[in-house]
Amino acid sequence: MNASVDFTHRLLTWFDRHGRHDLPWQHPRTPYRVWLSEIMLQQTQVGVVAGYFSRFVDALPDLPALAHAPQDQVLALWSGLGYYARARNLHAAAKLCMERHGGDLPRDIDALIALPGIGRSTAGAILSQAWGDAAPILDGNVKRVLCRVFGIDGWPGTPAIEKRLWALAATLLPQARLADWTQAQMDVGATLCTRANPACARCPVQDVCVARIAGRTAELPTPKPGKPRPQRQAHMVLAMDATGRVLLQRRPPSGIWAALWSLPEFDDQTTAQQWVARQLDSGDARALPVLIHDFSHFRLHIHPHLIVVNGLRTGIGDNAALCWAGRSELAGLGLPAPIRKLLQEHIP
């Protein structure tokens, strides 16, 4: 048995005994459910995704239902998962599948990659898990396992290292059980070969792992060259009327929290105060504690200003970017997680 076959055999044997076999998208395992789970699992852990997945498929059980759903419903179901571009891409891809593929996901890697939000690894995961096709994956868990077991130096984000890892992943594909193989790789990376404190003593390939043998598990995979995380400031107006409704503003169609409902936001307190003076018939105002929210590439310091108002000076009228919402209406709106938390704490 050659090294690649032995590695694959060991991981599948381990998966049979210790892998995750009861994930909600595995029963039943349909192309739609696999696709949805793979998009949700991008940069989000299984434990967080499970509840969101079940709620999402209860509301939108198949691809046509997703394609025909209003964007606000899709974003509301996604609210709290973060990385909202995933939800917008999912919605757009569903519409394209209705137009181009008869309402189904295409069983073709190039056609899948052509859909918004689906890269090569996600396409491979969909093909292998939905149809049992031979397609490698290379998500963060798999990169970490391969770099450690085979002793691959260099940051996996560079084209040369990524190309090498894709080639290796392709050589490891088994002749059968492709869905299990995909899940086995992800499970080993998520539960044993973790980023910090890997459980090497329980790993099925510990005796051949280059990183473990050489004492280099903390060094591999080679980390991305670091730089300080930028700090940004945002001043937000939490305007509340006498009935407890809050004034919300639709975010622009691109950028952070694109198309979600949030609070009117400004770069500094002076600009916020000027907007309040122009737009709101306001009364009492007070600053709320600063909220800190981390994005993947910067840290946002949110300065909320709670203002009790009688209303807008000119009314909302035809301004589709503004709306009043009471507590009971918030569940049906797509809101960024820190904004939802803020509103839950301060709206009666």
Phi and psi in degrees as GROMACS dihedral restraints (atoms count N, CA, C in turn):
[ dihedral_restraints ]
;  ai    aj    ak    al  type     phi  dphi    fc
    3     4     5     6     1   -75.5    20    10
    4     5     6     7     1   170.8    20    10
    6     7     8     9     1   -61.6    20    10
    7     8     9    10     1   -41.4    20    10
    9    10    11    12     1   -65.4    20    10
   10    11    12    13     1   -45.7    20    10
   12    13    14    15     1   -63.4    20    10
   13    14    15    16     1   -40.4    20    10
   15    16    17    18     1   -63.9    20    10
   16    17    18    19     1   -43.3    20    10
   18    19    20    21     1   -59.7    20    10
   19    20    21    22     1   -47.6    20    10
   21    22    23    24     1   -63.5    20    10
   22    23    24    25     1   -44.1    20    10
   24    25    26    27     1   -61.1    20    10
   25    26    27    28     1   -43.4    20    10
   27    28    29    30     1   -63.4    20    10
   28    29    30    31     1   -42.6    20    10
   30    31    32    33     1   -67.0    20    10
   31    32    33    34     1   -38.6    20    10
   33    34    35    36     1   -68.5    20    10
   34    35    36    37     1   -37.8    20    10
   36    37    38    39     1   -63.9    20    10
   37    38    39    40     1   -43.8    20    10
   39    40    41    42     1   -61.8    20    10
   40    41    42    43     1   -41.9    20    10
   42    43    44    45     1   -61.0    20    10
   43    44    45    46     1   -39.7    20    10
   45    46    47    48     1   -58.7    20    10
   46    47    48    49     1   -33.6    20    10
   48    49    50    51     1   -94.4    20    10
   49    50    51    52     1   -35.4    20    10
   51    52    53    54     1  -126.4    20    10
   52    53    54    55     1    -3.4    20    10
   54    55    56    57     1   -74.5    20    10
   55    56    57    58     1   174.5    20    10
   57    58    59    60     1   -93.2    20    10
   58    59    60    61     1   112.7    20    10
   60    61    62    63     1  -113.5    20    10
   61    62    63    64     1     0.8    20    10
   63    64    65    66     1  -123.2    20    10
   64    65    66    67     1    29.3    20    10
   66    67    68    69     1   -72.6    20    10
   67    68    69    70     1   143.8    20    10
   69    70    71    72     1   -60.0    20    10
   70    71    72    73     1   -29.5    20    10
   72    73    74    75     1   -81.3    20    10
   73    74    75    76     1    -4.1    20    10
   75    76    77    78     1   -87.4    20    10
   76    77    78    79     1   -12.0    20    10
   78    79    80    81     1  -139.5    20    10
   79    80    81    82     1    97.0    20    10
   81    82    83    84     1   -80.7    20    10
   82    83    84    85     1   158.1    20    10
   84    85    86    87     1   -99.7    20    10
   85    86    87    88     1    99.1    20    10
   87    88    89    90     1  -113.8    20    10
   88    89    90    91     1   159.2    20    10
   90    91    92    93     1   -55.2    20    10
   91    92    93    94     1   -40.7    20    10
   93    94    95    96     1   -63.3    20    10
   94    95    96    97     1   -47.3    20    10
   96    97    98    99     1   -67.6    20    10
   97    98    99   100     1   -38.7    20    10
   99   100   101   102     1   -62.9    20    10
  100   101   102   103     1   -46.9    20    10
  102   103   104   105     1   -59.2    20    10
  103   104   105   106     1   -49.9    20    10
  105   106   107   108     1   -58.4    20    10
  106   107   108   109     1   -45.1    20    10
  108   109   110   111     1   -64.1    20    10
  109   110   111   112     1   -40.4    20    10
  111   112   113   114     1   -65.4    20    10
  112   113   114   115     1   -37.9    20    10
  114   115   116   117     1   -67.8    20    10
  115   116   117   118     1   -43.0    20    10
  117   118   119   120     1   -64.2    20    10
  118   119   120   121     1   -33.8    20    10
  120   121   122   123     1   -79.9    20    10
  121   122   123   124     1    -7.6    20    10
  123   124   125   126     1   -65.4    20    10
  124   125   126   127     1   112.7    20    10
  126   127   128   129     1    65.2    20    10
  127   128   129   130     1    20.2    20    10
  129   130   131   132     1  -139.9    20    10
  130   131   132   133     1   139.1    20    10
  132   133   134   135     1   -78.4    20    10
  133   134   135   136     1   154.9    20    10
  135   136   137   138     1   -56.1    20    10
  136   137   138   139     1   -43.3    20    10
  138   139   140   141     1   -60.2    20    10
  139   140   141   142     1   -31.2    20    10
  141   142   143   144     1   -80.0    20    10
  142   143   144   145     1   -40.0    20    10
  144   145   146   147     1   -69.2    20    10
  145   146   147   148     1   -35.8    20    10
  147   148   149   150     1   -51.9    20    10
  148   149   150   151     1   -49.1    20    10
  150   151   152   153     1   -66.0    20    10
  151   152   153   154     1   -41.9    20    10
  153   154   155   156     1   -63.2    20    10
  154   155   156   157     1   -40.6    20    10
  156   157   158   159     1   -59.8    20    10
  157   158   159   160     1   -48.9    20    10
  159   160   161   162     1   -62.0    20    10
  160   161   162   163     1   -42.4    20    10
  162   163   164   165     1   -64.8    20    10
  163   164   165   166     1   -39.1    20    10
  165   166   167   168     1   -66.1    20    10
  166   167   168   169     1   -48.5    20    10
  168   169   170   171     1   -73.3    20    10
  169   170   171   172     1   -24.3    20    10
  171   172   173   174     1   -63.9    20    10
  172   173   174   175     1   -39.5    20    10
  174   175   176   177     1   -81.8    20    10
  175   176   177   178     1   -39.1    20    10
  177   178   179   180     1  -129.9    20    10
  178   179   180   181     1    84.0    20    10
  180   181   182   183     1   -75.5    20    10
  181   182   183   184     1   -13.3    20    10
  183   184   185   186     1  -149.6    20    10
  184   185   186   187     1   175.6    20    10
  186   187   188   189     1   -62.7    20    10
  187   188   189   190     1   -45.5    20    10
  189   190   191   192     1   -59.3    20    10
  190   191   192   193     1   -38.2    20    10
  192   193   194   195     1   -62.8    20    10
  193   194   195   196     1   -41.0    20    10
  195   196   197   198     1   -65.0    20    10
  196   197   198   199     1   -44.6    20    10
  198   199   200   201     1   -61.0    20    10
  199   200   201   202     1   -36.4    20    10
  201   202   203   204     1   -91.3    20    10
  202   203   204   205     1    -3.5    20    10
  204   205   206   207     1   -74.8    20    10
  205   206   207   208     1   146.4    20    10
  207   208   209   210     1   -64.5    20    10
  208   209   210   211     1   148.2    20    10
  210   211   212   213     1   -59.2    20    10
  211   212   213   214     1   -37.5    20    10
  213   214   215   216     1   -59.9    20    10
  214   215   216   217     1   -37.6    20    10
  216   217   218   219     1   -66.2    20    10
  217   218   219   220     1   -43.5    20    10
  219   220   221   222     1   -61.5    20    10
  220   221   222   223     1   -45.6    20    10
  222   223   224   225     1   -67.7    20    10
  223   224   225   226     1   -35.2    20    10
  225   226   227   228     1   -65.5    20    10
  226   227   228   229     1   -40.9    20    10
  228   229   230   231     1   -66.3    20    10
  229   230   231   232     1   -28.3    20    10
  231   232   233   234     1   -86.3    20    10
  232   233   234   235     1   -17.1    20    10
  234   235   236   237     1   -53.7    20    10
  235   236   237   238     1   123.1    20    10
  237   238   239   240     1   107.0    20    10
  238   239   240   241     1   -21.0    20    10
  240   241   242   243     1   -78.5    20    10
  241   242   243   244     1   -22.9    20    10
  243   244   245   246     1    78.0    20    10
  244   245   246   247     1   177.2    20    10
  246   247   248   249     1    46.5    20    10
  247   248   249   250     1    61.3    20    10
  249   250   251   252     1   -68.2    20    10
  250   251   252   253     1   -15.3    20    10
  252   253   254   255     1   -58.6    20    10
  253   254   255   256     1   -28.3    20    10
  255   256   257   258     1   -60.5    20    10
  256   257   258   259     1   -43.6    20    10
  258   259   260   261     1   -67.7    20    10
  259   260   261   262     1   -41.7    20    10
  261   262   263   264     1   -65.7    20    10
  262   263   264   265     1   -39.9    20    10
  264   265   266   267     1   -66.3    20    10
  265   266   267   268     1   -39.8    20    10
  267   268   269   270     1   -59.1    20    10
  268   269   270   271     1   -46.4    20    10
  270   271   272   273     1   -63.2    20    10
  271   272   273   274     1   -46.0    20    10
  273   274   275   276     1   -64.4    20    10
  274   275   276   277     1   -39.9    20    10
  276   277   278   279     1   -64.8    20    10
  277   278   279   280     1   -38.3    20    10
  279   280   281   282     1   -62.0    20    10
  280   281   282   283     1   -41.4    20    10
  282   283   284   285     1   -64.3    20    10
  283   284   285   286     1   -40.0    20    10
  285   286   287   288     1   -66.2    20    10
  286   287   288   289     1   -36.1    20    10
  288   289   290   291     1   -64.4    20    10
  289   290   291   292     1   -35.3    20    10
  291   292   293   294     1   -65.7    20    10
  292   293   294   295     1   -38.5    20    10
  294   295   296   297     1   -77.5    20    10
  295   296   297   298     1   -38.9    20    10
  297   298   299   300     1  -106.5    20    10
  298   299   300   301     1   -25.8    20    10
  300   301   302   303     1  -128.5    20    10
  301   302   303   304     1    25.5    20    10
  303   304   305   306     1    64.5    20    10
  304   305   306   307     1    25.8    20    10
  306   307   308   309     1    84.6    20    10
  307   308   309   310     1     9.7    20    10
  309   310   311   312     1  -121.3    20    10
  310   311   312   313     1   159.5    20    10
  312   313   314   315     1   -71.1    20    10
  313   314   315   316     1   139.3    20    10
  315   316   317   318     1   -75.2    20    10
  316   317   318   319     1   141.2    20    10
  318   319   320   321     1   -93.0    20    10
  319   320   321   322     1    61.2    20    10
  321   322   323   324     1  -155.0    20    10
  322   323   324   325     1   129.0    20    10
  324   325   326   327     1   -65.3    20    10
  325   326   327   328     1   -39.7    20    10
  327   328   329   330     1   -67.6    20    10
  328   329   330   331     1   -39.7    20    10
  330   331   332   333     1   -67.5    20    10
  331   332   333   334     1   -35.9    20    10
  333   334   335   336     1   -66.6    20    10
  334   335   336   337     1   -46.1    20    10
  336   337   338   339     1   -63.6    20    10
  337   338   339   340     1   -26.5    20    10
  339   340   341   342     1   -71.7    20    10
  340   341   342   343     1   -13.9    20    10
  342   343   344   345     1   -83.3    20    10
  343   344   345   346     1   146.3    20    10
  345   346   347   348     1   -59.2    20    10
  346   347   348   349     1   135.1    20    10
  348   349   350   351     1    84.9    20    10
  349   350   351   352     1    -0.1    20    10
  351   352   353   354     1  -113.0    20    10
  352   353   354   355     1   112.9    20    10
  354   355   356   357     1   -97.7    20    10
  355   356   357   358     1  -173.0    20    10
  357   358   359   360     1   -62.7    20    10
  358   359   360   361     1   -42.5    20    10
  360   361   362   363     1   -69.4    20    10
  361   362   363   364     1   -43.2    20    10
  363   364   365   366     1   -62.9    20    10
  364   365   366   367     1   -40.5    20    10
  366   367   368   369     1   -61.1    20    10
  367   368   369   370     1   -42.4    20    10
  369   370   371   372     1   -63.0    20    10
  370   371   372   373     1   -40.2    20    10
  372   373   374   375     1   -65.2    20    10
  373   374   375   376     1   -38.8    20    10
  375   376   377   378     1   -66.0    20    10
  376   377   378   379     1   -48.2    20    10
  378   379   380   381     1   -62.1    20    10
  379   380   381   382     1   -43.1    20    10
  381   382   383   384     1   -73.1    20    10
  382   383   384   385     1   -38.6    20    10
  384   385   386   387     1   -86.0    20    10
  385   386   387   388     1   -32.5    20    10
  387   388   389   390     1   -82.2    20    10
  388   389   390   391     1   -35.6    20    10
  390   391   392   393     1  -126.3    20    10
  391   392   393   394     1    -3.2    20    10
  393   394   395   396     1    71.6    20    10
  394   395   396   397     1    25.3    20    10
  396   397   398   399     1   -81.1    20    10
  397   398   399   400     1   154.1    20    10
  399   400   401   402     1   -82.1    20    10
  400   401   402   403     1    97.8    20    10
  402   403   404   405     1  -143.9    20    10
  403   404   405   406     1   123.7    20    10
  405   406   407   408     1   -73.4    20    10
  406   407   408   409     1   159.7    20    10
  408   409   410   411     1  -124.5    20    10
  409   410   411   412     1   161.3    20    10
  411   412   413   414     1  -152.7    20    10
  412   413   414   415     1    62.0    20    10
  414   415   416   417     1   -83.9    20    10
  415   416   417   418     1  -175.8    20    10
  417   418   419   420     1   -60.5    20    10
  418   419   420   421     1   -38.4    20    10
  420   421   422   423     1   -64.5    20    10
  421   422   423   424     1   -44.6    20    10
  423   424   425   426     1   -67.6    20    10
  424   425   426   427     1   -41.4    20    10
  426   427   428   429     1   -56.5    20    10
  427   428   429   430     1   -44.6    20    10
  429   430   431   432     1   -63.9    20    10
  430   431   432   433     1   -45.2    20    10
  432   433   434   435     1   -61.7    20    10
  433   434   435   436     1   -47.8    20    10
  435   436   437   438     1   -66.0    20    10
  436   437   438   439     1   -41.6    20    10
  438   439   440   441     1   -62.4    20    10
  439   440   441   442     1   -38.1    20    10
  441   442   443   444     1   -76.6    20    10
  442   443   444   445     1   -49.9    20    10
  444   445   446   447     1   -63.5    20    10
  445   446   447   448     1   -40.9    20    10
  447   448   449   450     1  -101.2    20    10
  448   449   450   451     1     5.2    20    10
  450   451   452   453     1    63.0    20    10
  451   452   453   454     1    47.6    20    10
  453   454   455   456     1   -93.7    20    10
  454   455   456   457     1   115.5    20    10
  456   457   458   459     1   -88.0    20    10
  457   458   459   460     1   156.0    20    10
  459   460   461   462     1   105.9    20    10
  460   461   462   463     1   142.4    20    10
  462   463   464   465     1   -62.2    20    10
  463   464   465   466     1   125.1    20    10
  465   466   467   468     1   -62.5    20    10
  466   467   468   469     1   -12.6    20    10
  468   469   470   471     1   -78.8    20    10
  469   470   471   472     1   -10.2    20    10
  471   472   473   474     1   -78.8    20    10
  472   473   474   475     1   146.7    20    10
  474   475   476   477     1   -56.8    20    10
  475   476   477   478     1   -39.6    20    10
  477   478   479   480     1   -66.4    20    10
  478   479   480   481     1   -45.4    20    10
  480   481   482   483     1   -68.9    20    10
  481   482   483   484     1   -40.1    20    10
  483   484   485   486     1   -63.3    20    10
  484   485   486   487     1   -41.0    20    10
  486   487   488   489     1   -60.9    20    10
  487   488   489   490     1   -42.2    20    10
  489   490   491   492     1   -63.7    20    10
  490   491   492   493     1   -40.0    20    10
  492   493   494   495     1   -68.9    20    10
  493   494   495   496     1   -38.7    20    10
  495   496   497   498     1   -61.8    20    10
  496   497   498   499     1   -42.9    20    10
  498   499   500   501     1   -62.4    20    10
  499   500   501   502     1   -42.3    20    10
  501   502   503   504     1   -64.9    20    10
  502   503   504   505     1   -44.4    20    10
  504   505   506   507     1   -58.9    20    10
  505   506   507   508     1   -36.7    20    10
  507   508   509   510     1   -68.4    20    10
  508   509   510   511     1   -35.0    20    10
  510   511   512   513     1   -71.7    20    10
  511   512   513   514     1   -19.7    20    10
  513   514   515   516     1   -88.6    20    10
  514   515   516   517     1    -6.9    20    10
  516   517   518   519     1   -61.4    20    10
  517   518   519   520     1   130.9    20    10
  519   520   521   522     1   -79.2    20    10
  520   521   522   523     1   171.3    20    10
  522   523   524   525     1   -77.7    20    10
  523   524   525   526     1   -23.8    20    10
  525   526   527   528     1  -143.9    20    10
  526   527   528   529     1   178.1    20    10
  528   529   530   531     1    57.1    20    10
  529   530   531   532     1    46.5    20    10
  531   532   533   534     1   -67.4    20    10
  532   533   534   535     1   -37.1    20    10
  534   535   536   537     1   -64.0    20    10
  535   536   537   538     1   -44.7    20    10
  537   538   539   540     1   -64.1    20    10
  538   539   540   541     1   -37.8    20    10
  540   541   542   543     1   -63.1    20    10
  541   542   543   544     1   -44.1    20    10
  543   544   545   546     1   -60.5    20    10
  544   545   546   547     1   -46.8    20    10
  546   547   548   549     1   -67.1    20    10
  547   548   549   550     1   -36.9    20    10
  549   550   551   552     1   -61.2    20    10
  550   551   552   553     1   -44.1    20    10
  552   553   554   555     1   -62.1    20    10
  553   554   555   556     1   -44.7    20    10
  555   556   557   558     1   -66.1    20    10
  556   557   558   559     1   -38.7    20    10
  558   559   560   561     1   -68.3    20    10
  559   560   561   562     1   -41.7    20    10
  561   562   563   564     1   -60.7    20    10
  562   563   564   565     1   -43.9    20    10
  564   565   566   567     1   -67.2    20    10
  565   566   567   568     1   -37.2    20    10
  567   568   569   570     1   -79.7    20    10
  568   569   570   571     1   -30.7    20    10
  570   571   572   573     1  -110.2    20    10
  571   572   573   574     1   -24.7    20    10
  573   574   575   576     1  -116.7    20    10
  574   575   576   577     1   -57.7    20    10
  576   577   578   579     1   -88.0    20    10
  577   578   579   580     1    59.3    20    10
  579   580   581   582     1   -76.0    20    10
  580   581   582   583     1   164.8    20    10
  582   583   584   585     1   -60.1    20    10
  583   584   585   586     1   -47.2    20    10
  585   586   587   588     1  -115.5    20    10
  586   587   588   589     1   144.1    20    10
  588   589   590   591     1    52.0    20    10
  589   590   591   592     1    57.2    20    10
  591   592   593   594     1   -64.2    20    10
  592   593   594   595     1   146.9    20    10
  594   595   596   597     1   -87.9    20    10
  595   596   597   598     1    68.2    20    10
  597   598   599   600     1   -61.0    20    10
  598   599   600   601     1   -32.9    20    10
  600   601   602   603     1   -64.7    20    10
  601   602   603   604     1   -21.3    20    10
  603   604   605   606     1  -105.9    20    10
  604   605   606   607     1     4.2    20    10
  606   607   608   609     1   -78.3    20    10
  607   608   609   610     1   134.3    20    10
  609   610   611   612     1   -71.4    20    10
  610   611   612   613     1   -11.2    20    10
  612   613   614   615     1  -121.0    20    10
  613   614   615   616     1    25.2    20    10
  615   616   617   618     1   -60.0    20    10
  616   617   618   619     1   -32.9    20    10
  618   619   620   621     1   -76.9    20    10
  619   620   621   622     1   -12.1    20    10
  621   622   623   624     1  -117.9    20    10
  622   623   624   625     1     4.5    20    10
  624   625   626   627     1   -77.6    20    10
  625   626   627   628     1   116.9    20    10
  627   628   629   630     1   -60.3    20    10
  628   629   630   631     1   -43.0    20    10
  630   631   632   633     1   -64.5    20    10
  631   632   633   634     1   -41.5    20    10
  633   634   635   636     1   -68.1    20    10
  634   635   636   637     1   -44.7    20    10
  636   637   638   639     1   -63.0    20    10
  637   638   639   640     1   -38.6    20    10
  639   640   641   642     1   -90.6    20    10
  640   641   642   643     1     1.8    20    10
  642   643   644   645     1    66.4    20    10
  643   644   645   646     1    38.0    20    10
  645   646   647   648     1  -119.6    20    10
  646   647   648   649     1    21.8    20    10
  648   649   650   651     1   -63.9    20    10
  649   650   651   652     1   -28.3    20    10
  651   652   653   654     1   -76.7    20    10
  652   653   654   655     1   -19.3    20    10
  654   655   656   657     1   -93.5    20    10
  655   656   657   658     1   -24.1    20    10
  657   658   659   660     1  -114.3    20    10
  658   659   660   661     1   140.8    20    10
  660   661   662   663     1   -67.2    20    10
  661   662   663   664     1   154.7    20    10
  663   664   665   666     1   -59.8    20    10
  664   665   666   667     1   125.3    20    10
  666   667   668   669     1   -69.7    20    10
  667   668   669   670     1   157.0    20    10
  669   670   671   672     1   -65.7    20    10
  670   671   672   673     1   137.3    20    10
  672   673   674   675     1   -53.8    20    10
  673   674   675   676     1   125.9    20    10
  675   676   677   678     1   -87.6    20    10
  676   677   678   679     1   158.2    20    10
  678   679   680   681     1  -152.4    20    10
  679   680   681   682     1   154.1    20    10
  681   682   683   684     1   -58.1    20    10
  682   683   684   685     1   141.0    20    10
  684   685   686   687     1   -74.9    20    10
  685   686   687   688     1   125.0    20    10
  687   688   689   690     1   -61.8    20    10
  688   689   690   691     1   148.5    20    10
  690   691   692   693     1  -110.2    20    10
  691   692   693   694     1   130.7    20    10
  693   694   695   696     1  -124.2    20    10
  694   695   696   697     1   152.2    20    10
  696   697   698   699     1  -116.1    20    10
  697   698   699   700     1   141.4    20    10
  699   700   701   702     1  -141.1    20    10
  700   701   702   703     1   130.2    20    10
  702   703   704   705     1  -103.1    20    10
  703   704   705   706     1   122.9    20    10
  705   706   707   708     1  -118.0    20    10
  706   707   708   709     1   140.8    20    10
  708   709   710   711     1  -100.5    20    10
  709   710   711   712     1   115.2    20    10
  711   712   713   714     1   -99.4    20    10
  712   713   714   715     1    88.7    20    10
  714   715   716   717     1   -91.8    20    10
  715   716   717   718     1   122.0    20    10
  717   718   719   720     1  -123.2    20    10
  718   719   720   721     1   133.6    20    10
  720   721   722   723     1   -91.8    20    10
  721   722   723   724     1  -177.5    20    10
  723   724   725   726     1   -65.5    20    10
  724   725   726   727     1   -21.4    20    10
  726   727   728   729     1   -91.5    20    10
  727   728   729   730     1    -1.2    20    10
  729   730   731   732     1    91.7    20    10
  730   731   732   733     1     6.2    20    10
  732   733   734   735     1   -76.8    20    10
  733   734   735   736     1   150.4    20    10
  735   736   737   738     1  -116.2    20    10
  736   737   738   739     1   146.1    20    10
  738   739   740   741     1   -87.2    20    10
  739   740   741   742     1   122.2    20    10
  741   742   743   744     1  -112.6    20    10
  742   743   744   745     1   154.1    20    10
  744   745   746   747     1  -129.7    20    10
  745   746   747   748     1   133.2    20    10
  747   748   749   750     1   -71.7    20    10
  748   749   750   751     1   131.8    20    10
  750   751   752   753     1   -72.0    20    10
  751   752   753   754     1   158.3    20    10
  753   754   755   756     1   -59.8    20    10
  754   755   756   757     1   160.8    20    10
  756   757   758   759     1   -71.3    20    10
  757   758   759   760     1    -6.4    20    10
  759   760   761   762     1  -138.3    20    10
  760   761   762   763     1   163.1    20    10
  762   763   764   765     1    96.7    20    10
  763   764   765   766     1  -169.2    20    10
  765   766   767   768     1   -62.5    20    10
  766   767   768   769     1   134.8    20    10
  768   769   770   771     1    55.6    20    10
  769   770   771   772     1    35.0    20    10
  771   772   773   774     1   -55.6    20    10
  772   773   774   775     1   132.6    20    10
  774   775   776   777     1    70.4    20    10
  775   776   777   778     1     0.1    20    10
  777   778   779   780     1   -80.3    20    10
  778   779   780   781     1   162.4    20    10
  780   781   782   783     1   -88.9    20    10
  781   782   783   784     1   135.4    20    10
  783   784   785   786     1  -144.3    20    10
  784   785   786   787     1  -165.4    20    10
  786   787   788   789     1   -95.5    20    10
  787   788   789   790     1   151.2    20    10
  789   790   791   792     1   -52.1    20    10
  790   791   792   793     1   128.2    20    10
  792   793   794   795     1  -123.3    20    10
  793   794   795   796     1   143.3    20    10
  795   796   797   798     1  -141.4    20    10
  796   797   798   799     1   157.0    20    10
  798   799   800   801     1   -73.0    20    10
  799   800   801   802     1   -27.6    20    10
  801   802   803   804     1  -147.9    20    10
  802   803   804   805     1   167.0    20    10
  804   805   806   807     1   -67.9    20    10
  805   806   807   808     1   -36.1    20    10
  807   808   809   810     1   -61.9    20    10
  808   809   810   811     1   -45.8    20    10
  810   811   812   813     1   -63.4    20    10
  811   812   813   814     1   -38.2    20    10
  813   814   815   816     1   -62.8    20    10
  814   815   816   817     1   -44.7    20    10
  816   817   818   819     1   -64.0    20    10
  817   818   819   820     1   -38.6    20    10
  819   820   821   822     1   -65.0    20    10
  820   821   822   823     1   -40.7    20    10
  822   823   824   825     1   -64.2    20    10
  823   824   825   826     1   -43.5    20    10
  825   826   827   828     1   -59.5    20    10
  826   827   828   829     1   -44.1    20    10
  828   829   830   831     1   -62.4    20    10
  829   830   831   832     1   -35.9    20    10
  831   832   833   834     1   -78.6    20    10
  832   833   834   835     1   -39.4    20    10
  834   835   836   837     1   -99.9    20    10
  835   836   837   838     1   -29.2    20    10
  837   838   839   840     1  -114.4    20    10
  838   839   840   841     1   140.0    20    10
  840   841   842   843     1   -89.0    20    10
  841   842   843   844     1    90.2    20    10
  843   844   845   846     1  -107.5    20    10
  844   845   846   847     1   159.4    20    10
  846   847   848   849     1  -123.2    20    10
  847   848   849   850     1  -116.0    20    10
  849   850   851   852     1   -65.8    20    10
  850   851   852   853     1   144.3    20    10
  852   853   854   855     1  -140.8    20    10
  853   854   855   856     1   144.5    20    10
  855   856   857   858     1  -153.9    20    10
  856   857   858   859     1   150.5    20    10
  858   859   860   861     1   -82.4    20    10
  859   860   861   862     1   136.9    20    10
  861   862   863   864     1   -98.2    20    10
  862   863   864   865     1   162.7    20    10
  864   865   866   867     1   -57.2    20    10
  865   866   867   868     1   145.0    20    10
  867   868   869   870     1   -66.9    20    10
  868   869   870   871     1   136.3    20    10
  870   871   872   873     1  -104.3    20    10
  871   872   873   874     1   137.2    20    10
  873   874   875   876     1  -113.2    20    10
  874   875   876   877     1   124.9    20    10
  876   877   878   879     1  -127.0    20    10
  877   878   879   880     1   125.9    20    10
  879   880   881   882     1   -94.1    20    10
  880   881   882   883     1   126.5    20    10
  882   883   884   885     1   -99.7    20    10
  883   884   885   886     1   172.9    20    10
  885   886   887   888     1   -64.9    20    10
  886   887   888   889     1   -27.9    20    10
  888   889   890   891     1  -122.6    20    10
  889   890   891   892     1     3.1    20    10
  891   892   893   894     1  -165.2    20    10
  892   893   894   895     1   166.0    20    10
  894   895   896   897     1  -111.8    20    10
  895   896   897   898     1   128.0    20    10
  897   898   899   900     1  -105.0    20    10
  898   899   900   901     1   126.3    20    10
  900   901   902   903     1  -100.5    20    10
  901   902   903   904     1   111.7    20    10
  903   904   905   906     1   -96.7    20    10
  904   905   906   907     1   123.4    20    10
  906   907   908   909     1  -107.3    20    10
  907   908   909   910     1    98.4    20    10
  909   910   911   912     1   -84.4    20    10
  910   911   912   913     1   141.1    20    10
  912   913   914   915     1  -122.8    20    10
  913   914   915   916     1   110.3    20    10
  915   916   917   918     1   -84.1    20    10
  916   917   918   919     1   124.2    20    10
  918   919   920   921     1  -131.7    20    10
  919   920   921   922     1   125.4    20    10
  921   922   923   924     1   -86.5    20    10
  922   923   924   925     1   126.1    20    10
  924   925   926   927     1  -127.6    20    10
  925   926   927   928     1   158.5    20    10
  927   928   929   930     1   -87.7    20    10
  928   929   930   931     1   -19.5    20    10
  930   931   932   933     1   151.1    20    10
  931   932   933   934     1  -174.0    20    10
  933   934   935   936     1   -82.7    20    10
  934   935   936   937     1   144.4    20    10
  936   937   938   939     1   -63.5    20    10
  937   938   939   940     1   -35.8    20    10
  939   940   941   942     1  -111.6    20    10
  940   941   942   943     1    -0.6    20    10
  942   943   944   945     1    77.0    20    10
  943   944   945   946     1   162.7    20    10
  945   946   947   948     1   -73.3    20    10
  946   947   948   949     1   -41.6    20    10
  948   949   950   951     1    57.1    20    10
  949   950   951   952     1  -126.6    20    10
  951   952   953   954     1   -94.3    20    10
  952   953   954   955     1    13.0    20    10
  954   955   956   957     1   -78.4    20    10
  955   956   957   958     1    95.7    20    10
  957   958   959   960     1   -70.1    20    10
  958   959   960   961     1   -10.5    20    10
  960   961   962   963     1   -83.9    20    10
  961   962   963   964     1    -6.7    20    10
  963   964   965   966     1  -123.5    20    10
  964   965   966   967     1   145.9    20    10
  966   967   968   969     1  -156.7    20    10
  967   968   969   970     1   152.3    20    10
  969   970   971   972     1   -93.8    20    10
  970   971   972   973     1   138.8    20    10
  972   973   974   975     1  -141.8    20    10
  973   974   975   976     1   133.5    20    10
  975   976   977   978     1   -90.1    20    10
  976   977   978   979     1   172.4    20    10
  978   979   980   981     1   -55.3    20    10
  979   980   981   982     1   -41.2    20    10
  981   982   983   984     1   -67.4    20    10
  982   983   984   985     1   -20.1    20    10
  984   985   986   987     1   -90.4    20    10
  985   986   987   988     1   -14.9    20    10
  987   988   989   990     1   -65.0    20    10
  988   989   990   991     1   -32.8    20    10
  990   991   992   993     1   -62.1    20    10
  991   992   993   994     1   -26.6    20    10
  993   994   995   996     1   -90.6    20    10
  994   995   996   997     1     5.8    20    10
  996   997   998   999     1  -113.8    20    10
  997   998   999  1000     1   146.0    20    10
  999  1000  1001  1002     1   -78.9    20    10
 1000  1001  1002  1003     1   111.2    20    10
 1002  1003  1004  1005     1  -124.2    20    10
 1003  1004  1005  1006     1   140.0    20    10
 1005  1006  1007  1008     1   -59.4    20    10
 1006  1007  1008  1009     1   144.8    20    10
 1008  1009  1010  1011     1   -54.9    20    10
 1009  1010  1011  1012     1   -46.6    20    10
 1011  1012  1013  1014     1   -66.4    20    10
 1012  1013  1014  1015     1   -30.2    20    10
 1014  1015  1016  1017     1   -72.7    20    10
 1015  1016  1017  1018     1   -40.4    20    10
 1017  1018  1019  1020     1   -60.8    20    10
 1018  1019  1020  1021     1   -43.4    20    10
 1020  1021  1022  1023     1   -62.4    20    10
 1021  1022  1023  1024     1   -43.1    20    10
 1023  1024  1025  1026     1   -60.7    20    10
 1024  1025  1026  1027     1   -45.0    20    10
 1026  1027  1028  1029     1   -66.5    20    10
 1027  1028  1029  1030     1   -41.3    20    10
 1029  1030  1031  1032     1   -60.7    20    10
 1030  1031  1032  1033     1   -30.5    20    10
 1032  1033  1034  1035     1   -80.0    20    10
 1033  1034  1035  1036     1   -25.5    20    10
 1035  1036  1037  1038     1  -121.9    20    10
 1036  1037  1038  1039     1    -7.6    20    10
 1038  1039  1040  1041     1   -94.6    20    10
 1039  1040  1041  1042     1   126.8    20    10
